[in-house]
Amino acid sequence: MSGPRPSLVRSTPFRLALTFAFLFVLAFILSGAIVYQLMSNDLSRRLDESIKETYSVIAVTYAKSDREDLISTINDHVQLDTDKDQLFSLTDQNGNRLAGNFTASDLPDGFSMFAARLPGVPPDTMYRAYTGEVGDPTLTVAFSLSETEELETIVLMSFGWGTLFITGLAIAGGA
């Protein structure tokens, strides 16, 4: 007669290997979450800098009582961006559009986010905008978040696959 069969789950080496694998996967997930958050914040900061730089370049073209140069510069920027990744709006004090490819009459001064509903743009595309006064008119420069969101998705998917791979190795190594 044979005695009781030893169980793999009850063995101390297997339990230690499983504990080590769990701690390793947990550390991988936590470090990945921290890296993802740092990357996301850096992308947002860089996007804000780019928006502010574009706003400044356009605003510099305005000379007192000379709207023609400002309108011309905005319309040139609009023609260069056929994908509508960048939106520009110059409105007067009544909210009427003077130049640009959309009307931003209700955005607050400074940075803001909004979903655009424009022809040729996928529905609810999110934009990050900077709005400020350039003399009497109000200038808004907005950049699409689609590229930033694509980069974040790629990193998140890579991290997910890496987590699955590491988990599989940990389980295989524990058995």
N, C-alpha and C positions, 0 to 999 in steps of 0.2 A: 504494500500500500504506500502510496505516496503521501507526503505531508502537504500542508497548505502551500499553495503557489505564492511566491513573493509578488507583490503588486508593484508595478512601476511607479504608480502615483505615491505609494507609501515610502519609496526609497529616498533616503536623505540626499544623495547626489542629484537625483531628478528634481527634488524640491528646490535645492540650491540653484540649479541651472534655470529653473522656471522663475525663481525670484530675481536672479541676475538678469534674465531676459526681460522680465517686466520692468525692472528699474532702467535698463538700457533703452527700451522703447519709450518709457515715460520721459527720460532725459532727452531723447531725440525729438519727441513731440513738443516738449517745452522749449527747447532751443530753436526749433523750427518756427514756433509761434512768435517767439521774440524776434527772430530774424525777419519774418514776414511783416511784423508790425513796424520794425525799423525801416524796412524797405518801402513800405506803404507811406510812411510819414515823409521819407526822403523824396519819393516821387511827387507827393502833394506839395512839398516845399519848392521843388524845382519847377513844377507847373505854375505855382503862384509867381515865382520869380520871372518866368518866361512871359506870363500874362502882363505883369507889371512893366517889364522891359518894352513889350510891344505897345502898351498904353503910353509909356513915356516917349517912345519914338514918334508916335502919331501926335501926341500932345505938343511936342516941341515945334511942329510945323505951324502951329497957330500963332499968328501975330495979331496984335490988337486990331479989331474990326476987319480982319482979313479971313473970312470963312472959306473963301474959294480954295486956298491952299489946303486947308484942313479937310474940306469935302473931297477934293481931288485925291489926297493921300489915302483917305478911308476907302474911296471907290477903287483905287489901285490895289489896295490890300484885298478887297472883296474879289476882284477879278483874278488875283493870283491863287485864291483858295477855292477851287471848284468843288471840292468834297464837303464843304461846309464844316470842316474841323475847327475853323475859326469864324466867329461871328463878330460883326462890328455894327455899332449903332451910334449915330449922332442925332440927338433930338433937341428941339428947342424947349423953352420953358413951358410950353403948352403940351409937350409930349409928342409933337409932330416930328416924323422922321425927316431929317435933312440929308442924311447919307447912310450907307451901310446896307446890310443884307437882312436885317430884322429890326424890329422896334422894341427898345427896352425902356419903356416909360415908367415901369413900376418897380424897378430894381433899386435897392438902397445903395448909398455911396459906400465904397469899399468893396471887399470881396463878398461874393454870394454864389449860390448854386441854384440852378433852375433846370427844368425839363423843357426841351424845345419841341414845339410842334410846328415844324416848317416843311414846306414841300422839298422833297429830295433828301430828307433826313429821316432815318428810322424813328418810329414813334417813341416818345419818352427818352430820347437821347439826353443824357445829363451833360451840362456845361458848367464850368467854373468861370465866373465873370468878375471883372473889376470895373467899377463905375466911379466916375468923378467929373467934376465940372472943368471945362476948358474954356475959360471966359464965360460967356453966357450959355452956350450949349452944353449938354451933358454927353460925355463920351463913355461908351461901354465896349469893352473888349472881352470876348468870351472864347474859351478853348474847350473843345470836346474832351470828355473824360474817357472816351473809348479806348485810346491807346494805353492809358494808365490802367484801365480795367483789364485789358488784354494781357498786359505784363503781369498783373497780380494773379490773373487766372492761370497763366503758364506756371508761375512760381508755385501756386497752390496745388495745381495738378502734379507737378514734379515732386513736391513735398509729400503728397498723398501716395504716389507710387513708391517713393523712397520709404515711407512708413510701412507700406505693405511688404516691401522687400525685406526690410530690417526685421519686421515681425516674423516673416517666414523663416529667415535665417535663425532668429532667436529660438523659435519653436523647434526647428530641425536640429539645432545645436543642443537643445535641452533633452531631446529624445535620444 
